[in-house]
């Protein structure tokens, strides 16, 4: 199973994009990151 780069948990699906520097994040960390990015503007 993939491991989230941010929280180090085993997850069933990972997400990555330019914002994560192509590191694999779980859904929760990925959502949190994007929420932070969109709210900060």
C-alpha positions in Angstrom: 0.0 0.0 0.0 1.2 3.5 -0.6 2.4 5.7 2.2 1.5 9.3 2.6 4.6 11.4 2.6 3.2 14.0 5.0 1.5 11.8 7.7 3.4 8.5 7.0 0.1 6.5 7.1 -0.6 3.6 4.9 -3.4 4.7 2.6 -5.4 3.0 -0.2 -5.0 5.9 -2.6 -2.5 8.8 -2.9 -2.7 12.1 -4.6 0.1 14.3 -6.0 0.5 17.5 -7.9 2.8 20.5 -8.3 1.8 21.7 -4.8 3.1 18.6 -3.1 6.3 18.7 -5.1 5.2 15.4 -6.7 5.2 13.7 -3.3 2.3 11.3 -2.6 -0.2 12.6 -0.1 -3.3 10.8 1.4 -6.7 12.4 0.7 -6.8 14.1 4.1 -3.4 15.7 3.8 -4.0 16.6 0.2 -7.3 18.2 0.9 -5.9 20.1 3.9 -3.0 21.4 1.7 -5.4 22.6 -1.0 -7.8 24.1 1.5 -4.9 26.1 3.0 -3.7 27.2 -0.4 -7.1 28.5 -1.5 -8.0 30.1 1.8 -4.7 32.0 2.1 -5.6 34.3 -0.9 
